[in-house]
Amino acid sequence: MEARDNIARALRLIRAHLDMDVAFISEFMGDWRYMHFVDLRRPDRDPISVGDQILLQDGYCRHIVEGRIPELVADTADVPEAMAIPDTIAMPIGAHMSVPLHLADGRVFGTFCCFNFTARPDLRARDLVALRMVADQVAKKIDNNGYQLPFSEIEALLLKSRES
């Protein structure tokens, strides 16, 4: 249980650090993605929940992994491919960041994502770097089946990202 708690804390920390409304870790399983971890700024506004299974074609994750949508979208209104996804309006999604979780053998486990209900023109490449650093550490732990990422490592990574 400690391992899952550490990943949940890492997700909460990066969501708060990036000041986003929702953060989640999903696993790809066939044509579906399974929500393993979800962190919400406001629990009363929960467009997704742990345990949800969502078709890959209905979300951003697959499009980002396949390069059709950028990993960082500060304003979804500026990206026609994002606006074509029904959840962009339904949830709504105004800004989105996502990186693949690559395992050591090259497979994509799923994605590490954050989104905001409104556009975030202040998001920059360094924010994506912070997300990727945390995601890479989580992927290593998933790959090792350890799920134990010490919280102090996450804090150090975020401090490092602020300095760059």
Secondary structure, DSSP 8 states (H G I E B T S, - for coil): -HHHHHHHHHHHHHHHHHT-SEEEEEEEETTEEEEEEEEESSTTS-SS-TT-EEEGGGSSHHHHHTTSS-SEES-GGG-HHHHTSHHHHHTT-SEEEEEEEE-TTS-EEEEEEEEESS--TT--HHHHHHHHHHHHHHHHHHHTT-----HHHHHHHHHHHHH-
